[in-house]
Amino acid sequence: MKLHNKSFFALIVVGAAFLSAVTVSCNKSNNSTVSGQMSFTINGTAWTSNIPVQAIYSQAGNVFEVLAGYYKAGDTTALALQFTTPFVLHTAFSSDTTSLDVGYVNSTPLTQYDGGQISGHSALTVSSWDSVNHKISGTFSGVLYNISGGTDSLVISNGSFNTGYTPQ
């Protein structure tokens, strides 16, 4: 199954804008609303979501989309994972062999990076999937290339996510 690039990057851009708007009214002590957590290292710098993680599972398309964001003084970054089922728990799969994409957006200036569908490379391992209680967790990594007209790239390592999701 081929993932839909336009909808994926629309999700990231809209998500980044939404996350930016939502966090204007949030403060650091209000972490109880976070439905999950995502963290990774980007070019050697630690990144941990400080905005509630949003995740959906499209049952019709067998596609997971997990979006996390980080807000810091007028600048929002967001990372999205998009991958299809079926997959084997505890077994890595990559964007080279299956429908997996990792996208990253920096809102200031608006710059998009891709690690799979358009360019780059990413890998993901799902460590648990509870389809009854709607929870999923795993690890990921990737090399993401600028698709906004630049030539730079980002290295994502030590990525992990643990979140609830909404089935649709």
N, C-alpha and C positions, 0 to 999 in steps of 0.2 A: 504494500500500500504506500503510495506516494503522499507525503504530507503537503499541505497547502502553504507555500511560502508566504503569499500575500496575507493570509489570515494570521499566520504565525507572527510576522513582523508587525502587523496591525495590532495584535494582542500586546506585543511588547511596547509599542509606542503609546497605545491607549492606556495600557497598564502603568507605564511610567508617568503619564500625565495624571491618571487617577491617584496613583500613589503619592505624587507630589501634592495634589489638592487635599487628600485625606490627612496627610501628616502635618499640614499647617496647624490643625487644631489638636494634634496629639502632643504628648510630652513623654519623656523617657520613662517615667514611672508607670505609664499605662501599658505595660507589656502583657497584661492578662488577656487581651483580646487576640493575641497572636495565636493562630490556629496551628502553627507549625514553625519550624526553624529551617533556615538554609544558611550555610556558611561555605566559604572556599578561600583560596589564596589566589589573587590576581596579580600577575607580574611581581610576586614576592610580597605583596601586601595583603594582610588578613581582611576579609570582608564578611560581615555577618548581618543578615537582614534585621532591620529595626522597624519594619513595616509588616503588618500581617501577611503571611504567605497565603496566596490564593491558588487553589488547585481544582481542576475539574477532570472528570473522566467521561469522554463521549462514548457511550455504549454502542451507538450506531456505527461509529468510525473506529472503535477500539483504540482511542488516542487519549493519552494523559497529557495535560498541560499544567505545569507548575510554575508560578510566577512569584518572585520575591524581589523586594526593593530595599534600598537604603537611602535615607534622606539625611543630608548634611547641609545646613545653612545655604539654602537656595540651589542646591544641586542634588538631583535624584539620579541614582543608577538602578537598573533593574536587570535581572537575569531570568530567563525563561528556559525551561526544559520542555521538550515535546518529544514523546516517544510512543510507539504503538505496542499493543499486546498481540500475540502472546510473547512472553519472554520466560526464561528459566531463572528462577531465584538463585542468587549468589553466583551467577555466571555473567561476566562482562559481555556487552555487545557494543558495537561501534557504528558511527555514522557511515563507515565504509561498507558495511554489510547489511544494514537494516535502516528503517525509518527512525532516525534519531537526529535531533537538532538541539543545539545550545545557542541561544542568542543573548546578547548583552547590549544594553543601551545606556549611554550617558546623556543626560538631558541638557548639559551645559558644557560645550555646545552639543547639539543633537548629533550623536554619532552612534551608528549601529554596527555591531560585529556579529559574524556568523561562524558557527563551528560545525558545519555538516551539510545542510541542503544546498547552499549556494557555494560555500568555500569552507576551508578549514577541516578540522577533524575533531571528533569528540567520542568519548566512551562513557558508558553508564552501567552500573550494576544495581539491580533492585535487590535489597536485602530482606524486605518484608512487604507483603501486600495483604491487607485484611479487607476483603471485599464485603464482608458483613458490616463491619464498623467503619468502613470507608477511610482507611489509613494506609499510607505508603511511605517507605523510606528507602534510601539508597545512597550511593556515592557516584561521583562523576568527575571528569576532567576534560580538557580540550585545548586546542589551539584555535583561536577565533580571529578571523580576518576582518578588517574594516571594509564594510560594503557601502559606506556613505561617500565614497570618492577618495578616501585616503589609502595609504599603502601600509599602515602600521598593523600590528597584530597584538593579541593578548594571550597570555598563557594562564589557563585556569588549572589549578591543582588542588588536591585535598578537599574536593567538594563533597558536601553531604547535605541531605535533606531528610526531613521527618515531618510529615504533615497529614492532616485530614484532607479529604477531597469531597467534592460534590459530584455525584453521578448525574449525567444528563442523558 
